[in-house]
Amino acid sequence: MPKVTISTKITSAREAKKIFRELAKQTTPKASLDELMTELCRFEKKFGMSSIEFYRQFLAGKMGDEHDMMLWAMYYESYISLLQTP
């Protein structure tokens, strides 16, 4: 997923939604998938296990709730969700 930093003085939720809608139009599913795969591979190398095995253990409560574990789970869930999108 592309990383975006927005620095603005938005005064309304409507203006914020408009910005995010425009950003979403610029993101392709392939670009998102590539970014997710890069992040998953980084975690797999760092912790020496596949994302599938990590997620199985994460769901079983064996991986803790440290920042890296939560990020890895989020990336994996996003990856699965993107793959299931028609």
DOKOL-470984 format. One line per 8 residues: number of its first residue (from 0); their letters; for each residue y negated, x, z negated of N, C-alpha, C. Coordinates in Angstrom, 1 decimal, always signed. Layout:
BEGIN
NUM	A	Y:X:Z:Y:X:Z:Y:X:Z; ...
REM end
This chain:
BEGIN
0	MPKVTIST	+1.2:+0.8:+0.0:+0.0:+0.0:+0.0:-1.2:+0.9:+0.0; -2.2:+0.6:+0.8:-3.4:+1.4:+0.8:-4.1:+1.2:-0.5; -4.7:+2.3:-0.9:-5.4:+2.3:-2.2:-6.9:+2.1:-1.8; -7.6:+1.2:-2.5:-8.9:+0.9:-2.2:-9.7:+0.9:-3.5; -10.9:+1.5:-3.4:-11.8:+1.5:-4.5:-13.1:+0.8:-4.1; -13.5:-0.2:-4.8:-14.6:-1.0:-4.5:-15.7:-0.8:-5.5; -16.8:-0.3:-5.1:-17.9:-0.1:-6.0:-19.1:-1.0:-5.5; -19.3:-2.1:-6.3:-20.3:-3.1:-5.8:-20.8:-3.9:-7.0
8	KITSAREA	-21.8:-4.6:-6.9:-22.3:-5.5:-7.9:-22.1:-6.9:-7.5; -20.8:-7.3:-7.4:-20.5:-8.6:-7.0:-20.8:-9.6:-8.1; -21.5:-10.6:-7.8:-21.9:-11.6:-8.8:-21.0:-12.8:-8.9; -20.1:-13.0:-7.9:-19.3:-14.2:-8.0:-17.9:-13.9:-7.6; -17.0:-14.8:-8.1:-15.6:-14.7:-7.7:-15.4:-14.9:-6.2; -16.2:-15.8:-5.7:-16.2:-16.1:-4.2:-16.4:-14.9:-3.4; -17.5:-14.1:-3.7:-17.8:-12.9:-3.0:-16.6:-11.9:-3.1; -16.0:-11.8:-4.3:-14.9:-10.9:-4.5:-13.7:-11.3:-3.6
16	KKIFRELA	-13.4:-12.6:-3.6:-12.3:-13.1:-2.7:-12.5:-12.8:-1.3; -13.8:-12.9:-0.8:-14.1:-12.6:+0.6:-13.8:-11.2:+0.9; -14.2:-10.3:+0.0:-13.9:-8.8:+0.2:-12.4:-8.6:+0.3; -11.6:-9.1:-0.6:-10.2:-8.9:-0.6:-9.5:-9.5:+0.6; -10.0:-10.7:+1.1:-9.4:-11.3:+2.3:-9.6:-10.3:+3.5; -10.8:-9.8:+3.6:-11.1:-8.8:+4.7:-10.2:-7.6:+4.6; -10.0:-7.1:+3.4:-9.2:-5.9:+3.2:-7.7:-6.2:+3.6; -7.3:-7.4:+3.2:-5.9:-7.8:+3.5:-5.7:-7.9:+5.0
24	KQTTPKAS	-6.7:-8.2:+5.8:-6.5:-8.3:+7.2:-6.3:-6.9:+7.8; -6.8:-5.9:+7.1:-6.7:-4.5:+7.6:-5.4:-3.9:+7.3; -4.6:-4.5:+6.5:-3.3:-3.9:+6.1:-2.2:-4.5:+6.9; -1.4:-3.7:+7.5:-0.2:-4.2:+8.2:+1.0:-4.1:+7.3; +2.0:-4.9:+7.6:+3.3:-4.8:+6.9:+3.9:-3.4:+7.0; +3.9:-2.8:+8.2:+4.5:-1.5:+8.4:+3.8:-0.4:+7.5; +2.4:-0.5:+7.5:+1.7:+0.5:+6.6:+2.1:+0.3:+5.2; +2.2:-1.0:+4.7:+2.5:-1.2:+3.3:+3.9:-0.7:+3.1
32	LDELMTEL	+4.9:-1.0:+4.0:+6.3:-0.6:+3.8:+6.3:+1.0:+3.7; +5.6:+1.7:+4.6:+5.6:+3.1:+4.6:+5.1:+3.7:+3.3; +4.0:+3.1:+2.8:+3.4:+3.5:+1.5:+4.4:+3.3:+0.4; +5.0:+2.1:+0.3:+6.0:+1.8:-0.7:+7.1:+2.8:-0.7; +7.6:+3.1:+0.5:+8.8:+4.0:+0.6:+8.4:+5.4:+0.1; +7.2:+5.8:+0.4:+6.7:+7.1:+0.0:+6.7:+7.2:-1.6; +6.1:+6.1:-2.2:+6.1:+6.0:-3.6:+7.5:+6.0:-4.3; +8.4:+5.2:-3.7:+9.7:+5.1:-4.2:+10.4:+6.5:-4.2
40	CRFEKKFG	+10.3:+7.2:-3.0:+10.9:+8.5:-2.9:+10.3:+9.5:-3.9; +9.0:+9.4:-4.2:+8.4:+10.2:-5.2:+9.0:+10.0:-6.6; +9.2:+8.8:-6.9:+9.8:+8.5:-8.2:+11.3:+8.9:-8.3; +12.0:+8.7:-7.2:+13.4:+9.1:-7.1:+13.6:+10.6:-7.3; +12.7:+11.3:-6.7:+12.8:+12.8:-6.8:+12.4:+13.2:-8.3; +11.4:+12.6:-8.8:+10.9:+12.9:-10.1:+11.9:+12.7:-11.2; +12.7:+11.5:-11.1:+13.6:+11.1:-12.1:+15.1:+11.3:-11.7; +15.3:+11.8:-10.5:+16.7:+12.1:-10.1:+17.7:+10.9:-10.0
48	MSSIEFYR	+17.1:+9.7:-9.6:+18.0:+8.6:-9.4:+17.4:+7.7:-8.3; +18.3:+6.9:-7.7:+17.8:+6.0:-6.7:+17.0:+4.9:-7.3; +16.2:+4.3:-6.5:+15.4:+3.1:-7.0:+16.3:+1.9:-7.3; +17.4:+1.8:-6.6:+18.3:+0.7:-6.9:+18.9:+0.9:-8.2; +19.4:+2.1:-8.5:+20.0:+2.3:-9.9:+18.9:+2.2:-11.0; +17.7:+2.8:-10.7:+16.6:+2.6:-11.7:+16.4:+1.2:-12.0; +16.2:+0.3:-11.0:+15.9:-1.0:-11.2:+17.0:-1.8:-11.9; +18.2:-1.5:-11.6:+19.3:-2.1:-12.4:+19.2:-1.8:-13.8
56	QFLAGKMG	+18.9:-0.5:-14.2:+18.8:-0.1:-15.5:+17.5:-0.6:-16.2; +16.5:-0.7:-15.4:+15.2:-1.3:-15.9:+15.4:-2.7:-16.3; +16.1:-3.5:-15.5:+16.3:-4.9:-15.8:+17.2:-5.1:-17.0; +18.1:-4.1:-17.3:+18.9:-4.1:-18.4:+18.2:-3.6:-19.7; +17.0:-3.2:-19.5:+16.2:-2.8:-20.7:+16.4:-1.3:-21.1; +17.0:-0.5:-20.2:+17.4:+0.9:-20.5:+16.4:+1.9:-20.1; +15.3:+1.5:-19.4:+14.3:+2.5:-18.9:+13.0:+2.5:-19.6; +12.8:+1.7:-20.6:+11.6:+1.7:-21.4:+10.5:+1.0:-20.6
64	DEHDMMLW	+9.3:+1.1:-21.2:+8.1:+0.5:-20.6:+6.9:+1.4:-20.4; +7.3:+2.7:-20.3:+6.2:+3.7:-20.0:+5.5:+3.4:-18.7; +4.4:+3.9:-18.5:+3.5:+3.7:-17.3:+4.3:+4.0:-16.0; +5.0:+5.1:-15.9:+5.8:+5.4:-14.7:+6.9:+4.4:-14.5; +7.5:+4.0:-15.5:+8.6:+3.0:-15.3:+8.1:+1.7:-14.8; +7.0:+1.3:-15.3:+6.4:+0.0:-14.9:+5.9:+0.1:-13.5; +5.3:+1.2:-13.1:+4.8:+1.4:-11.7:+6.0:+1.4:-10.8; +7.1:+2.2:-11.1:+8.2:+2.2:-10.3:+8.8:+0.8:-10.1
72	AMYYESYI	+8.9:+0.1:-11.1:+9.5:-1.3:-11.0:+8.5:-2.1:-10.1; +7.2:-2.0:-10.3:+6.3:-2.8:-9.4:+6.5:-2.4:-8.0; +6.5:-1.1:-7.7:+6.7:-0.6:-6.3:+8.0:-1.2:-5.7; +9.1:-1.1:-6.5:+10.4:-1.6:-6.0:+10.4:-3.1:-5.8; +9.8:-3.8:-6.7:+9.7:-5.3:-6.5:+8.8:-5.6:-5.2; +7.8:-4.9:-5.0:+6.9:-5.1:-3.8:+7.7:-4.7:-2.6; +8.5:-3.7:-2.6:+9.3:-3.3:-1.5:+10.3:-4.3:-1.1; +11.0:-4.9:-2.1:+12.0:-5.9:-1.9:+11.3:-7.2:-1.3
80	SLLQTP	+10.2:-7.5:-1.9:+9.5:-8.7:-1.5:+9.0:-8.5:+0.0; +8.5:-7.4:+0.3:+8.1:-7.1:+1.7:+9.2:-7.2:+2.7; +10.4:-6.7:+2.3:+11.6:-6.7:+3.2:+12.0:-8.2:+3.4; +11.8:-9.0:+2.4:+12.3:-10.4:+2.5:+11.3:-11.3:+3.2; +10.1:-10.8:+3.5:+9.1:-11.6:+4.2:+9.4:-11.8:+5.7; +9.4:-13.0:+6.1:+9.8:-13.3:+7.5:+8.8:-12.7:+8.5
REM end
